Amino acid sequence: MPSEPASEPASAPASAPAPQQPAQTPPPPAPAGRPGKERRSRAGLIVLVLLLLLPVALCAPLCFVSLPATVSSGTVLELDLEQALDEGAGAPALLGGEGRTLLDALLALRAAKDDDDVVGLVARVGGSGQGLATAQELREAIAEFRASGKPAVAYAETFGEMSPGTSGYALATAFDEVWLQPSGELNLTRAAGEAMFLRGAFDKAGIVPEISQRKEFKNAANQYMQSTLTEAHREAMTSLLASLERQLVDDIAQGRPKLGGAEGVHTLLSGGPLSAQQAHERGLVDKLGYRDEMQAALQTRLVQSGALGAGATPRYLWLHKYAERASLPTRATTGRAVALIVAHGPVTRGRSTADPLSGESSFGSDTVSAALRSATADDDVAAILLRVDSPGGSYVASDTIWREVARARENGKPVVVSMGDLAASGGYFVAMGGDRVFASRGTLTGSIGVFGGKVVTAGMWDKVGVGFETVKSGDDVDASFFSTDEPYSERARAWLEGELDRIYADFTGKAAQGRKLPLDKLEPLAHGRVWSGADAKERGLIDDLGGFLPALDAAVAAGGLTPGAFALREFPRRRPPLEQLLAALSGNEGDNSDDVDAVAIELPAAHALRAAASVAATLDRQVLSAELPRLVW
């Protein structure tokens, strides 16, 4: 390490004689034409600092003395569903999004149905801001809210603008009234998926992928190895899309009975995009109008029902603000609790990372394992709710977390798993060992398989005149195990195939153990295949269909807690964006490896460098990952 700079000498002790001071000479006069420049610069700096600190000084009293916000009578909750709701892991985005977590929204809707101050719900829909499984969780929560008899109105400027709108419309049908702006569209389309292939570009660039996979449905490697769909890849995608489309059709048919059931909805989807006027004529939407017209109609409706007095106007409040003001279990910090641990993003070794500007995150084995150990050791924690939303990643990291799930159960802490939009490959690995595993019908589930290998880039470097030469410590050294300059030798290839066989056997064996299935029945369900949650339930890969709230209810029951009288504590605790950023700048690594609140912030520059990393590094990080189709609907 570089030596520390010399420090200033310490002050002399009080008893010591004062050192002799040299005679002081007056400072030289300021140069001609620049009188007092240094004094003016300092004065300007002081003024600038005061201006920056003035807002802080004015707001400081609010940090110490503030009145709790309340929910006013006649409140209509407002929800923007064109913006994706966060899973609640990592750092909230600095530029918006704080507090807009899926669980808070679900709990707030549950609380609002019995809150006399809340008289209705309005949601902006249209774009496909939510994944299919998330949309299904919201549908269930909205149906529960509507059971109170309070109006729930969906308003869309457009369902797709020269883009698909089916998924956004399917979510809108959960409301009892759907409005569409007259200039908008309803771009209905059937389910489709797209897969990207890089092999043609690799061939032109002189890059040779040397990758192996277990087994035929492990399609993550196909984007590097193939130029088009294999038969197995096409079969898996077609089957998955058919299952997800059936769910969309059923949801729309249930929400809009006047459309003629599943058959009528299927016909409408096949008919293609519609204008707002055509959508209204065919009964797909209830009203055409602008936002102000929708609000005026809702006010009239509330007055006529007696929810509002004559002449009264509703008070609109964002749902996430209501979640902050209502007595939700997420706000409790003491008492008997369910521990909430959110595993969102790719699975990585080390600590979880989060970008506080974009809100993107990964979940690291160090962080999630420490959270599981901390929750297990906490006497106030009666059960653990593990929320998984991940396409997979590192096999070793996934296995590390799997072990901590098993240890929590061995120590008497029930672990209930809730799977979000996807829990595939490594994401499924960390989930499969729970006491009970929940998934929504549209959760992308499974992908029990593995791929690994490298890409040989020597040909690409030759094209641009760059050469490499290997120096070995002996004649028997085989550099082809990991070098990207030469293909696998016979010995290195045998090692790779053996490693993939070992990992696949470990994955399927632990999946069979966790799902309580004989290995000979579990293994055919593996082969790297991705299932919808509905299909996974039929095959025993999960225990129950349902989202966050049913899983939370199951955790409450498993922990012997009383519904409505428990705390929901997050491990690690959710940090405000500014606190996240300050922790990153201060380099907070925690006191030790079990410090669950230690943070790892990934700033945009680091994210850009990681995104630009080589394909070889990507393959190394994501041994267990699922190549998922880009869904279009």
Summary of the structure (lengths in Angstrom):
residues: 633
radius of gyration: 29.4
end to end distance: 56.5
largest distance: 100.7
contacts: 2104
relative contact order: 0.14
helix: 42%
strand: 18%
